[in-house]
């Protein structure tokens, strides 16, 4: 539980309630703001180049909002997993279709950063996973976003391969990598 101090009032909230409240409040405020910006753009007089730049900026802002919502959702899921409140489902998921969708979702961001984003997978081989597709998608989205964030030039590749009975999904980038002294710490909570 987290304790919130508001003057002399103390409120004890479960972490998932706090995360949900933060996420919900941020979404509402940002959606109101974005709606206001879109209405202003619709009525503003500007040449086509200015309108294209403004539209692109708005698109990037929406992508950032989506990323922020994913971060909050991930925090909420971790809290739910820790408390046993999140049920992990099990379904058949096409590894190729999942990875193809991830590349499509991140392609525009990669192009905006001047990076390539590719998928390398075995041809003519169907790889089915028995997993929680939603959680796996969130993990991959996080890995791809981090790879793009810390890659200055070159690109990011999503690599799909079979290892015996297992399917391996790797996110490979041309970034600087993680310093050897930090590698063990990256799995600690709240570590960057």
C-alpha positions as CSV (number, residue, x, y, z in Angstrom):
1,X,0.0,0.0,0.0
2,X,1.0,3.6,-0.7
3,X,0.3,6.4,1.7
4,X,-0.7,9.7,0.2
5,X,-0.5,12.8,2.4
6,X,-2.9,15.6,1.6
7,X,-2.4,18.2,4.3
8,X,-3.3,16.4,7.6
9,X,-5.3,13.7,5.9
10,X,-3.7,10.3,5.2
11,X,-5.1,8.0,2.7
12,X,-4.0,4.4,2.3
13,X,-4.4,3.1,-1.2
14,X,-3.5,-0.2,-2.8
15,X,-0.8,0.4,-5.4
16,X,-3.0,-0.8,-8.3
17,X,-5.7,1.8,-7.3
18,X,-3.1,4.5,-7.2
19,X,-1.7,3.5,-10.6
20,X,-5.1,3.3,-12.2
21,X,-6.1,6.7,-10.8
22,X,-2.9,8.2,-12.2
23,X,-3.3,6.5,-15.6
24,X,-7.0,7.5,-15.8
25,X,-6.3,11.2,-14.9
26,X,-3.4,11.5,-17.3
27,X,-5.4,10.0,-20.2
28,X,-8.3,12.4,-19.6
29,X,-6.1,15.5,-19.3
30,X,-4.0,14.6,-22.4
31,X,-7.0,13.6,-24.5
32,X,-8.6,16.9,-23.7
33,X,-5.4,18.8,-24.6
34,X,-4.9,16.9,-27.8
35,X,-8.6,17.5,-28.8
36,X,-8.1,21.2,-28.2
37,X,-4.9,21.2,-30.3
38,X,-6.6,19.3,-33.2
39,X,-9.6,21.8,-33.2
40,X,-7.1,24.7,-33.2
41,X,-5.2,23.2,-36.1
42,X,-8.4,22.6,-38.1
43,X,-9.3,26.3,-37.9
44,X,-5.8,27.8,-38.2
45,X,-4.6,29.4,-41.3
46,X,-1.2,28.0,-42.4
47,X,0.5,26.9,-45.5
48,X,0.7,23.2,-46.4
49,X,4.2,22.8,-45.1
50,X,3.3,24.3,-41.8
51,X,0.2,22.1,-41.6
52,X,2.2,19.0,-42.4
53,X,4.8,19.8,-39.6
54,X,2.0,20.5,-37.1
55,X,0.2,17.3,-38.1
56,X,3.4,15.3,-37.7
57,X,4.1,16.9,-34.3
58,X,0.6,16.0,-33.2
59,X,1.1,12.5,-34.4
60,X,4.3,12.2,-32.4
61,X,2.5,13.6,-29.4
62,X,-0.2,10.9,-29.7
63,X,2.5,8.2,-30.1
64,X,4.2,9.5,-26.9
65,X,0.8,9.5,-25.1
66,X,0.4,5.9,-26.2
67,X,3.8,5.0,-24.9
68,X,3.1,6.7,-21.6
69,X,-0.2,4.8,-21.3
70,X,1.7,1.5,-22.0
71,X,4.2,2.4,-19.2
72,X,1.3,3.0,-16.7
73,X,-0.5,-0.2,-17.9
74,X,2.8,-2.1,-17.4
75,X,3.2,-0.7,-13.9
76,X,-0.4,-1.7,-13.1
77,X,0.2,-5.2,-14.5
78,X,3.3,-5.7,-12.4
79,X,1.4,-4.6,-9.3
80,X,-1.4,-6.9,-10.1
81,X,1.0,-9.8,-10.8
82,X,2.8,-9.2,-7.5
83,X,-0.5,-9.2,-5.6
84,X,-1.9,-12.2,-7.5
85,X,-4.8,-10.1,-8.9
86,X,-3.8,-10.5,-12.5
87,X,-4.8,-13.7,-14.2
88,X,-2.4,-14.7,-16.9
89,X,-4.2,-16.2,-19.8
90,X,-2.9,-18.9,-22.2
91,X,-3.7,-18.8,-25.9
92,X,-2.2,-19.8,-29.2
93,X,-0.4,-16.9,-30.8
94,X,1.3,-16.8,-34.2
95,X,4.8,-15.6,-33.4
96,X,5.2,-14.2,-36.9
97,X,1.9,-12.2,-36.8
98,X,2.7,-10.8,-33.4
99,X,6.2,-9.7,-34.5
100,X,4.9,-8.3,-37.8
101,X,2.3,-6.3,-35.8
102,X,5.0,-5.0,-33.5
103,X,7.1,-3.8,-36.4
104,X,4.1,-2.1,-38.1
105,X,3.3,-0.3,-34.8
106,X,6.8,1.0,-34.4
107,X,7.7,1.7,-38.0
108,X,6.7,5.3,-38.1
109,X,8.6,6.1,-34.9
110,X,11.7,4.3,-36.3
111,X,11.5,6.3,-39.5
112,X,11.1,9.5,-37.5
113,X,14.3,8.7,-35.6
114,X,16.1,7.8,-38.9
115,X,16.4,4.1,-37.9
116,X,15.6,1.0,-39.8
117,X,13.2,-1.5,-38.2
118,X,13.0,-5.0,-39.7
119,X,11.7,-8.4,-38.9
120,X,13.8,-11.5,-39.7
121,X,11.9,-14.8,-39.5
122,X,12.2,-18.3,-40.9
123,X,10.4,-18.6,-44.3
124,X,7.6,-21.0,-44.7
125,X,7.6,-22.1,-41.0
126,X,4.6,-21.5,-38.7
127,X,5.7,-20.8,-35.2
128,X,2.9,-20.9,-32.7
129,X,3.3,-19.9,-29.1
130,X,1.2,-20.9,-26.1
131,X,1.3,-17.7,-24.1
132,X,-0.5,-14.6,-22.8
133,X,-0.5,-12.7,-26.0
134,X,-1.3,-9.3,-24.4
135,X,1.5,-9.6,-21.8
136,X,4.0,-10.8,-24.4
137,X,3.0,-7.9,-26.7
138,X,3.6,-5.4,-23.9
139,X,7.0,-6.9,-23.2
140,X,8.0,-6.8,-26.8
141,X,6.7,-3.2,-27.2
142,X,8.9,-2.2,-24.2
143,X,12.0,-3.9,-25.6
144,X,11.5,-2.3,-29.1
145,X,10.8,1.1,-27.6
146,X,13.9,0.9,-25.4
147,X,16.1,-0.3,-28.4
148,X,14.9,2.6,-30.5
149,X,15.4,5.1,-27.6
150,X,19.0,4.1,-27.1
151,X,20.0,3.6,-30.7
152,X,21.5,6.7,-32.4
153,X,22.0,5.3,-35.9
154,X,21.6,2.1,-37.7
155,X,18.5,0.2,-36.7
156,X,16.5,-2.3,-34.7
157,X,15.7,-5.9,-35.8
158,X,13.1,-8.2,-34.4
159,X,14.5,-11.7,-35.0
160,X,12.4,-14.8,-34.8
161,X,13.9,-18.3,-34.7
162,X,13.2,-21.8,-33.6
163,X,15.3,-23.5,-30.9
164,X,14.2,-27.1,-30.7
165,X,10.7,-27.0,-29.3
166,X,11.0,-23.4,-28.4
167,X,10.6,-20.2,-30.3
168,X,13.1,-17.4,-29.7
169,X,12.2,-13.7,-30.1
170,X,15.1,-11.3,-30.0
171,X,15.3,-7.6,-30.2
172,X,18.7,-6.7,-31.6
173,X,19.9,-3.1,-32.1
174,X,23.0,-1.2,-33.2
175,X,23.0,0.9,-30.0
176,X,25.9,1.3,-27.5
177,X,24.7,-1.6,-25.4
178,X,24.6,-1.9,-21.6
179,X,27.8,-1.4,-19.7
180,X,29.1,-4.6,-18.1
181,X,28.9,-3.2,-14.6
182,X,25.2,-2.4,-15.0
183,X,24.0,-5.6,-16.5
184,X,23.1,-7.4,-13.3
185,X,21.2,-4.3,-12.0
186,X,18.9,-3.9,-15.0
187,X,16.5,-6.5,-13.5
188,X,16.1,-4.6,-10.2
189,X,12.9,-2.6,-9.9
190,X,13.0,1.0,-10.9
191,X,16.4,0.7,-12.6
192,X,17.2,2.3,-15.9
